[in-house]
Amino acid sequence: MDQKLVAVIDYGMGNLRSVSKAAEHVAPANTRILVTHNPDDIAAADAVIFPGQGAAKACMAALQETGMIHPVQQAAKEKPFLGICMGLQVLMSHSDENQGIKCLDVIPGEVKHFEFEPGSNLKTPHMGWNQIHQTQEHAMWHNIPQDSRFYFVHSYYVQPKNPDIITGLTTHGITFPSVLSHNNLFAIQAHPEKSADHGLQLFKNFLQWNGQ
């Protein structure tokens, strides 16, 4: 049986150990999980996981420094691709962070900061467990019940130009897109590596998904 290579992108940011260990925990016997900063590994991989946390400006700078921008853009268009947290946000065209950051432009749209009314008891970052309401069927939702709770840590949210790619919604003051999917790409604002059984199921689904 041929071995399936799944690359976890290492650009110096992201919860890499937790992500790789979660994926390894549910990986089929013929699957190799490789944490890598080598663009050639990304190109050779059968599937790609793009984790991330922190700031968009630092993320884009790290991708530039490691030569990852083009490989990530290509992988997001060509093979099963899972974006997590910042790995979702920088797929967009532009972020409002730091008066404006140009992102990867894989998904047309913007990244916006949560803005709440003065005196509101809602806080930024949005941190903790919250529900994801599935808005369309997808192979990645297999065995994950509607309105399951996932763990979030973020101050910005995505706003895609095409609402048809919104695959999950979450409410924190506003109802925002927490999952996007298009063809071979699935990207989630929450951290499945911190989301117990439902998060592990998401990784299991991804490792069995052919991107269609």
N, C-alpha and C positions, 0 to 999 in steps of 0.2 A: 504494500500500500504506500503510495506516495505521501511524503510528509508535507503538511501544510505549514507555511511560514507566516506568522503574524508578527508584524513589527510594531512595537510601542515606541513612539517617537520621543527621543530624549534630546531636548534643546536647552537643558539646564533649568527648566521650570516644570512644575507639576508633581503630582503625588505618584511618582513612578513606581516605587516599590509596592504600594498598596494596589495600584492598577495591575501591575504585572502578576502579583501574587493572586489577586482575585481571578484574573484570566486563567492562570495556571491551574487554579483549584478546580475549575470546571471544564478545562480543555480536554477534548478527545485525545486518545492515546497517540494519534498520528499528527498532533499539532504541536509546533514549537513556538513558544512565546519569546521573542527577542527584543530586549531593550537596546535601542541603537541610536547613535547620532550620525551614522554613515548614510548619506543620500543614496548610495548604491544598494544598501539593504532595503530602503524604502521602495526603490524601483523594483527590486527582486521579490518583494513580499507578495503573498497571495491576498493579504488583508492588512489593514493599518488601523491602529488605535492612536488617537491624537489627544492625549490628556493635557491638562493645563490648569494653572491657578495663578492669581496675582494680577498684574496690570497688562493691558493690551500693548502699551508702548514698549515695555520690557520684553514682552513675548515676541513682538515683531522684530525687535532688535536682535534677540537671540536667534530667531529663525534666519535672519539675514547673515549673522556671523557664522552660523553653522552650515550655511549653504542649503538650507532646508526649504526655502520658499517655493521654488519650482517643483521639487519632488512632492511636497505636500499638496500643492495645487493639482498636480497630475494625478496623484493617488485618489484625491477626493472626487475626481471625475471618472476614474477608470476601474476601481476595485472596491470591495466592501470596506467601508470607512466609518469608523466610530469616533465622533468628536465629543469631548467631555469638558464641560464648564468653559474655561477660556478657549479650549479646543473647539467649541461651538462659536464663541463670539468673534474670534479672529477670522473665521470663514466669511464673515460679512464684508461689505464694501468699506465701511467706515465706522469708527467709534467716536462718541462724544468725549471720551476720556482725554484729559490734558488739552482741552480746546480743539481736539480733533486729531485722530490717528487714522492713517490709511491702512486698511487691513488687506486680507488676501483676495477679496472680491470673488470668491467661489460662489457665494450666495448673494445676489443683489439685495441690499438692505442696510439698515443702520443698527448701531448698538447705543441704547439710551440709558441714562441714569435714572434710578428711581427718584421721583420727586413727590413728597407728601406735604399736605397742608400743615402750616405751623400749628403746634399743639397736638398733632396726631401722635398716637401711641405706637405707630408703625415705625420700625427702625431700619436703617441701612447700615451694614449689609443685611440682606434677607438671609438669615442663618437658622438652620435647624430643619426639622422634618416637615414636609408639606406634600399635598396630594398632586399627582399629575393626572389630569383628565384626558384620556385618549380620545382624540377627535377623528381619527380614521384608523381602519384596520391596517396592521403591518405585521410582518413576520417577527419583528423584534418585540412585539407585545405578547408573544406566545407564553402562556402560563403566568402572565402578569395581570392580575385583576384590574378592572376599571377603578380609577381613583386610588391606586396604590400610593403609599407614602415613600418618598425618596428624600435624601439629605441634600440640602442646598447651602451654599455659601457664595453670595455674589451681591454686588451693588449695581450692576448693569444688566439689562435684558435686551434680547434681540427683537428687531422689528423688520421682518422680511418684506420685500416689495410684493411678493406673490403669496397671498394667504393660503393658497392651495397646498403649500408644502408644510404648513403647520400640522403637527402630528400629536401634539400634547399641549395642554394649557394648565397654568398654575395661577393661583390668586394670592397676591401679597399687596393689599391696597388696591392694585389694579390686577386685571387678568392679563397675563403676558404669555407669549409663546415660550414654552419650556422644552419643547422637542420639535425639531425640524427633520424632514426626510425628503429626499429626492433621488430617484433611481438607486444608485449604489451607496448613497450617503445617508447616515442616520446620526444626528447630533443632539445631545441632551445637556441642558443647563445644570442639572443635578449631578451629584457624584455617585455613580453606581458602586464604586469601590468602597463607599461608606454607607451603603444603603441596605445592608443585611441581605436577606434571602431574595428580595425582589431585584436588588442590584446584581447579585450573582446570577440570577436567571437571565438578566439582560446580557451579561457577558456570555453566558452559555448560548443564548439565542444568536448573538453576533458570531460566535465561533462556528456555528452551524449554518449561517446565512450565506447564500451565494450572491447577494447583492441585487436580487431582483424581487 
